[in-house]
């Protein structure tokens, strides 16, 4: 008796401020659609809980307390996210800091001008996880005027959850893609890997490389979209929480791991570590591909031979 061929289903949707995609193989398209919809609902649930744009989100409630100074008791899921944020803070020597989102008030990437140093200095007074007391499940802000942001964690966490939900409902072949943060549930129905392109940080029309993945996750960090160029110098949106200024060594980092949340935080930490980022990635041992601000390409994932140093990348960066 021959096996029933699996049906392919693909859907696009918007969530967390980006275009998202789910591709699944199931016995019927109806089954695939039902599972995909359940995954989408969970992504939307996390967006409602942790969006800074929604006044009734858990994050907004936390930040109202942070603004005044004081304590708030959080639920188990939020506590787990905070625990992971602490781990990232420790592993990065304080560079991955969820209190640093407040620096966006200085950096306007829709305007071609640099912020005043006085404004950056003022905001830096409110940055620093060491100023927060985290005694599970109570989060205490020792000084008013702070805020936290789960950017760099929640979207990647949502990818992993969506993939796990699909797998739990019998899906063995599929891929979740939330704005470039990706988790492969399993190979395509014919056993072939998924082809996943990594965008070039300086050329939106070209790919840096194409990876073939049958399992695992891929996440990238870099100045792909949000950046400004002032006096010939490019400033990206990955900000050093100790200086308040954009990192200036790596332009983009992609990391492959078992989980998207790990790959995502690793790629961001590498960016934040500047000239020590590539060495840190080597020590970490996860497959990676990076481009520095001069266009030099490196990493343990070997790009295609046609990808070489980019001659037109700004040497001033």
N, C-alpha and C positions, 0 to 999 in steps of 0.2 A: 504494500500500500504506500503510495507516494504521500509525502508531507504536503499539507495545504500551503500554498505560497502565501507569504505574508504581504499585507497591503501597506503601501507607503502613504504617510500622511504628513503634511507640512502646514504650519500656521505661523503667521506673523502677528505681533501685537506690540503695543507700546507700554512700557512700565519703567519706573525709576528713571524717567527722563531720557530713555533711549529706546531704539528699535530692538525688538527681541524676536527670537525664532525658536520653534520647537519642531524637530523632525523625528518621527517615530515609525517603526514597522510593527504591525499587529495583525492578528488573524482577520480583522475587519477594520475598515476605516471608521466605522461607528465606535468600535472599542478604542482605537487610537485617539479619536477626537474626544471621547469621554475622559480618557486619562490625561490628555494634554490640557483639557479645560480644568481639571482638578489641580494640575501643576500651576496653571496660570492664576487660579484663585489664590493659591498659597503665596505666589509672588506678590500679588496685589495686597494680600493680608500683611505681608512684611512691609510693603511700601506704606500702607496706612499706619503701621505701628512706628516706623522709624524715619519717616520723612520729616525734615525740618520745615517743610512748607505747609504741613497740615497742623493746625493749631490744637487738634484733639489727639495727636499722636503721642505715644509714650515719650518719644524724644523731646517733643515740645514741652511736655509736663516736667521732664527732668530739667530742661533748660530754663524754665520759669523759676524753678527752685535755685538753679545755679546763678541766675541773674541777681537774686537777692542774697544768696548765701544760705546754707541750711542743709537739711537731710531729706532723703526720699527713699522709701522702700520699693524695690523693683521686683518684678516677677522672675521666674526661673529662666525663661528664654533670654530676657535682657541681661540677667546675671551671667549667663554663659557667654554672651557676646562681650560683656565687660571683662570677664576672665580672660578671654582670648585677646582682647585689646591690651590687657596688662602683660600678657606673654609677649606680644609684639613690641611693646614698649621696652621690655627688658632685653629682648633679643637684638633690638636695634640701638641699644645704648641711649634710649630716650628720644630717638629721632621719629619713630612711629608713635605719634601722640594724638589721641582723639580729642584733646582740648585745643588743637591748633587750627581747627576750622574757622575760628573767629578771625583769622588773618585774611580771609576772603573779603572782609570789609575794606581792606586797604587795596587789594589787587583786583582791578576791574579789567577783565580781559576783553571787554567790548570797547575799551578806550585805549588809544595808542599813547599812553603816558604813564610814567612811573609814579608810585605813591610817594608822599612826603615821608622822610625817615622818622619824623616826629610822630606821625600816625602809627607807623609800624612799631616804634618803641612803646607807644601807649598801649597798643594791643598785646604786645609781648608780656606786659605786666599781668595779663589774664590767661597766659598760656603756661602749661606745665602740669602733667599728670601728678607730679610729686606734691602739688598743692591740693590734691583731692584725696580724701580718705575713703577707701573701699573696703568695707567689712560686710561681706555678703550676709544678707541681701540689702544692706543699707549703704547708700552712696551719699557722702557728705562733702559739701563744697565749703572749704575753710575760709574763702574770701568771696565777696560778691563780684559780679561782672563776668563770670566764666560761662562757658558753654561746652558741650561735647557734640561730636558728629561721628556717626558710624560709617562715613564714606571710606571705602577701601576694605570694608568688612561685610556689610549687610547684603550688597548685591551678589557678592561671591558666595555668601552663605545661602542666599536664595537659590542660586544655581545648583548648589549641592543638594539642597532640600528638594527642589523640583525633580532632579534626577533620581533621588532616592524614592520619592513618591511614585514615579513612573515604574521603577524597578519593582517596588512592592506590589504593584498592580499587574505584574506579569510582563512588563516590557523589557526585553533583553537586547533590543537593537534600537539605538536612538542617540540624539544629541540635543543638549540644551544650550542655547546661546543667548545670553542677556547682554547685549551691547558689546560683544567681544570677549566677555567672560564665559568660558565654555566648560561643560562637563559631558563627557562621552559615556553613555549608559552601556554601550556595547557596539560592536562593529555593525556595518550594514547587513541587511538580511542575507546577502550572498557571501558574507564573510570578509568582504573587502573593508579596509579602513575608511574613515571619513577624511576628506581632504579639507584642511582648515588653513586658510590664508592669514598671514601676519602682515598687517598694513605697514607700509614704509612711513616713518615719522615725518619725512620731508616731502613726500610725493604721494598725494592722495590717490593718484591714478595707478600706482604700482604696488606690488607686493614685495616685501622683503624676503619672504620664503613661504612655502606651502608645506605644512606638516601632515603626515599620515598617521592618524590616531585610531586605535581600536578600543582604547580605554583611557581612563585618566582625565585630567583637566588641564586647561590652558588659560592663563590670564596674563594681561599685559598692563604696563604702566608707562606713561610717557606724555609728551606735549603734543599729542595727535591733534586735538581740537582746540583746547583752551590755551592760547598763548598770544603774546604780543611781541612785536619787534620795534625797538626804540634805538635809534642811532646805529642801526645795523646789527644790534644784539638781540637775540631771541630769548624771551623770558617765558617759561612754561608755568603750569599751574601747580606743580609739585613743590610745596614750600617747606623749607627747613624751619622747624618750630623753634630753633634756638636763635636764628638770625632774622627770621621773618621774610627772607628772600628766596626766590626760586633756586632750585639746584641747578648747577651749571656744568655738569660733567657728562652724565648719560642722558641721551635724548629719549630712549625707549628701551624697555626691558620686557621680555616675554619669558615666562617660566612654566614648565610642565610639571605637574604633581598628581598625586592621587586625588586630592581635593582642591576645588577651585579657591576656597577661602585661604588655603595655605599658599597656592601659587600666586594669588593676588597680593597677599601681604608680603611675600618674598620679593616680588617684582618691585613693589613700592619701597621696601626697605633698601633694596639695592640702589634704587634711584637716590634715596636720601643719604646713603653712605658716600655719595660722590665718587672720588677717585679710589676709594676702598671698596666700592660696590662690586666690582668684577671679582676681586679676590674673595669677598664674602660669598658670592654665588658659587665659586669653585669649592669653597669649604662646605657649603650647604649640600652640594652633591646632587641637586635637582637639575634636569636638563634645562638649558637656558639659551637665549639668543639676545644679544644687546647691540645697540648702536650708540656710539658716543656723539657728542655735539659737533665733532669734526667729520662725521660720516663714517668712521672706522667701525667695522662690523666684527663681532666676536661672540664667544660663548661656546658651550659644549655641543650645541646643535649646530652642525656645519651647514651654512647656507649654500645654495647652488653656486656654481663657479661664476655665473654672470653677475652676482652681487659682489661688488668691490667697493673700495672707498669712493665716496661721493665727491667728485671734484668741485661741485658748486656749493657745498655746504659751507656756511660761514666759519671762517677760521678765527673769528673774534669771539666765538662763544666759549 
